[in-house]
Amino acid sequence: MAKKQPGGTPATVALTSAGIDFTLHEYDHDPRAESFGTEAAQALGLAPERVFKTLLADVDGRLTVAVVPVSGQLDLKALARAVGGSRAKMADKGAAERATGYVVGGISPVGQRRPHPTVVDESALTHPTVYVSAGRRGLDLELAPADLVRVTEATTARVGRSG
């Protein structure tokens, strides 16, 4: 994978600063798309199991990032357990955007405005590379799952479930 230079999104800047190899993949985003992640998988010709969406949940009053395959859904109970919490609910869209500095549909797990506890679904580790948002709609980045876990200081757990 080619290393990209700073100047793109906060995600690409953070990866470059951390010395992590990644590849950018741009596609034409349709603003009418119902599922941004599914759109990315289809546009890039990828199995949806390799494309991951970044979701924010409120776990016992603390924003928590979950990175799960676009082919499934977030298991809120499993996410709460993974971070030692008792109750989780999806975060408010506005709160997610303010906390990450990204817009919904383009939230990257990398380069967020503030660090948040992050859990990457363990299925990511079964792929040589995975795709996540690069910080804007229509732009994904491809990187090794171990690098994603390292740069986000994430834990891994089964937090996704089949859709």
C-alpha positions, -999 to 999 in steps of 0.1 A, spaced: 0 0 0 12 35 -7 17 59 21 -2 92 15 10 126 25 -7 149 49 -32 175 36 -62 153 31 -86 146 59 -78 144 97 -78 106 92 -51 106 65 -31 131 84 -32 110 116 -23 78 97 6 95 79 18 110 112 17 75 128 37 61 99 9 37 89 5 26 53 -29 30 38 -45 34 4 -72 59 -4 -102 48 -25 -125 75 -39 -160 68 -54 -190 88 -65 -212 93 -35 -249 94 -41 -265 117 -15 -297 96 -18 -279 64 -6 -298 47 22 -267 30 36 -233 48 32 -214 16 40 -232 -6 15 -228 22 -11 -191 21 -5 -188 -16 -8 -208 -17 -40 -190 13 -56 -156 -2 -47 -166 -37 -58 -159 -52 -24 -174 -79 -2 -194 -60 25 -176 -80 52 -144 -61 44 -160 -26 46 -166 -13 81 -188 14 94 -180 37 123 -209 41 147 -210 61 180 -229 49 210 -235 63 244 -224 37 269 -233 47 304 -230 84 295 -197 81 276 -194 83 238 -179 51 225 -169 42 189 -178 9 174 -164 -3 141 -185 -31 125 -189 -46 91 -215 -29 69 -230 -63 62 -243 -64 98 -255 -44 127 -240 -32 160 -249 -53 190 -253 -26 217 -253 -50 246 -220 -66 233 -205 -31 229 -214 -22 265 -199 -54 278 -167 -49 257 -160 -15 274 -171 -26 309 -204 -8 307 -239 -18 315 -261 0 290 -256 14 255 -278 33 231 -270 49 198 -255 84 201 -274 114 189 -263 123 153 -254 159 163 -234 147 193 -215 122 171 -206 149 146 -195 174 172 -174 148 191 -157 134 160 -154 164 137 -169 144 109 -204 143 93 -225 112 96 -218 89 66 -182 101 66 -172 94 103 -138 78 103 -126 59 134 -92 76 128 -83 112 134 -114 121 155 -115 155 172 -112 138 206 -102 102 215 -130 79 225 -130 43 237 -131 23 205 -140 -13 198 -133 -29 164 -154 -60 156 -131 -90 158 -141 -101 123 -118 -74 110 -88 -94 120 -98 -122 95 -90 -99 66 -56 -88 52 -69 -53 49 -102 -35 57 -119 -4 45 -132 24 67 -143 60 60 -114 83 53 -134 112 68 -158 122 41 -185 106 21 -171 90 -11 -137 84 3 -125 52 21 -92 42 33 -78 7 32 -54 -5 59 -43 -35 78 -68 -43 107 -39 -45 132 -29 -9 122 -65 3 126 -66 -12 161 -32 3 170 -39 38 157 -73 40 174 -61 23 206 -90 0 202 -100 -32 217 -114 -60 196 -145 -79 205 -175 -94 188 -198 -63 187 -213 -69 153 -241 -92 144 -254 -105 111 -280 -82 95 
